[in-house]
């Protein structure tokens, strides 16, 4: 079971609520394998149905990780009216280029955390995305990672 600090979960939920009516997105950094800090990234899609992370902001965070020795713990985003499970679009976008699901995900070993505002309190779930023969198989190969908020 993966442990995530309450402050990290609270920040992702706060970001999701503040971003309404659109989805929000960001990255969670880790030190020694433990989630430590949330970084909000602009959703350039500005949509309630999908997200696109601002590439320059992502690059700056990658540079920061290189400088500090942090690692990427998770990519997170919100769903404003659906469950906290990756959609087919979310799965396609976990790969580069998007939809090339037979390749390893863009960030192998990274969690994909979903914050759903469809119910109160919001639901937060973590997933692993695996490569597969096609998108339908990749969706079937999603693996939920139980989390413990500490």
C-alpha positions in Angstrom: 0.0 0.0 0.0 1.3 3.4 -1.0 1.4 6.1 1.7 0.6 9.7 0.8 0.9 12.5 3.3 -2.4 14.2 4.2 -0.9 17.6 3.1 -0.3 16.3 -0.4 -3.8 14.9 -0.8 -5.3 18.1 0.7 -3.3 20.2 -1.8 -4.5 18.2 -4.8 -8.1 18.4 -3.7 -7.8 22.1 -3.0 -6.4 22.6 -6.5 -9.2 20.5 -8.1 -11.9 22.6 -6.3 -10.2 25.9 -7.2 -10.0 24.9 -10.9 -13.7 24.3 -11.3 -15.4 24.2 -13.8 -12.3 22.7 -15.5 -10.0 19.8 -14.8 -6.7 20.7 -13.2 -3.3 18.9 -13.3 0.0 18.7 -11.7 3.0 16.7 -10.5 3.9 15.3 -7.1 7.6 15.0 -6.3 9.2 12.5 -4.0 12.3 12.2 -1.9 13.6 8.7 -1.1 10.4 7.3 -2.6 8.0 9.3 -0.4 5.7 11.9 -1.8 6.7 15.3 -0.5 5.4 18.2 -2.6 2.6 19.1 -5.1 3.3 21.3 -8.1 0.4 22.7 -9.9 0.8 22.7 -13.7 -1.4 24.8 -16.0 -4.0 22.8 -17.9 -3.6 24.3 -21.4 -6.8 22.6 -22.5 -8.8 24.7 -20.0 -11.6 22.1 -20.3 -13.9 20.2 -17.9 -13.4 17.1 -20.0 -9.6 16.7 -20.4 -6.2 18.1 -19.4 -3.0 18.9 -21.2 0.0 19.8 -19.1 1.9 23.0 -20.0 5.1 21.6 -21.6 7.4 24.4 -20.4 6.2 24.0 -16.8 6.8 20.3 -17.0 10.3 20.9 -18.3 11.1 23.3 -15.5 9.9 20.7 -12.9 12.1 18.1 -14.6 15.0 20.4 -14.3 14.2 21.0 -10.6 14.1 17.2 -10.0 17.5 16.9 -11.7 18.9 19.6 -9.5 17.4 18.5 -6.2 17.6 14.7 -6.6 13.8 14.5 -6.2 11.9 12.0 -8.3 8.5 12.1 -10.0 6.0 10.3 -7.7 2.8 11.0 -9.6 1.0 12.9 -12.3 -2.3 14.0 -11.0 -5.4 15.5 -12.4 -9.1 16.0 -11.5 -12.4 14.7 -12.9 -15.1 17.2 -12.3 -18.1 14.9 -12.7 -16.8 11.3 -13.2 -15.2 8.7 -11.1 -11.5 8.8 -10.1 -10.4 6.3 -12.7 -8.4 7.1 -15.9 -10.6 7.6 -19.0 -9.6 6.2 -22.4 -8.2 9.7 -23.2 -6.2 9.7 -20.0 -4.7 6.4 -20.8 -3.8 7.4 -24.4 -2.2 10.6 -23.1 0.0 8.6 -20.6 2.1 7.6 -23.6 4.3 9.5 -26.1 3.3 10.0 -28.7 -0.3 9.9 -27.3 -2.0 6.6 -28.1 1.2 4.6 -28.7 0.2 2.2 -25.9 2.5 -0.6 -27.1 5.4 1.5 -25.8 6.3 2.1 -22.2 4.3 5.0 -20.6 5.9 8.4 -20.8 6.7 8.2 -17.1 7.3 4.5 -16.3 6.8 3.6 -12.6 4.9 6.8 -11.9 1.5 6.9 -10.3 -1.4 8.5 -12.0 -3.6 10.0 -9.3 -7.2 11.0 -10.0 -9.2 13.4 -7.8 -12.9 13.1 -8.4 -15.2 15.9 -7.4 -18.3 13.9 -8.5 -19.1 13.2 -4.8 -18.4 14.8 -1.4 -15.9 14.3 0.0 -13.8 14.1 -3.1 -12.4 10.6 -4.0 -8.6 10.3 -4.5 -7.3 7.1 -6.2 -3.9 6.1 -7.6 -3.3 4.0 -10.7 -0.5 2.5 -12.7 -0.7 2.6 -16.5 0.8 -0.3 -18.4 1.7 -0.7 -22.0 -0.6 -3.1 -24.0 -1.4 -4.1 -27.6 -4.1 -1.4 -27.9 -6.0 1.2 -26.0 -8.8 -1.1 -24.9 -6.2 -3.6 -23.5 -4.3 -0.8 -21.8 -7.5 0.3 -20.1 -8.1 -3.2 -19.0 -4.5 -3.3 -17.7 -4.9 -0.3 -15.5 -3.8 -1.3 -12.0 -5.2 0.5 -9.0 -2.7 1.1 -6.2 -4.3 1.2 -2.8 -3.3 4.4 -0.9 -3.1 5.2 2.7 -3.4 8.9 3.7 -1.0 9.5 6.6 
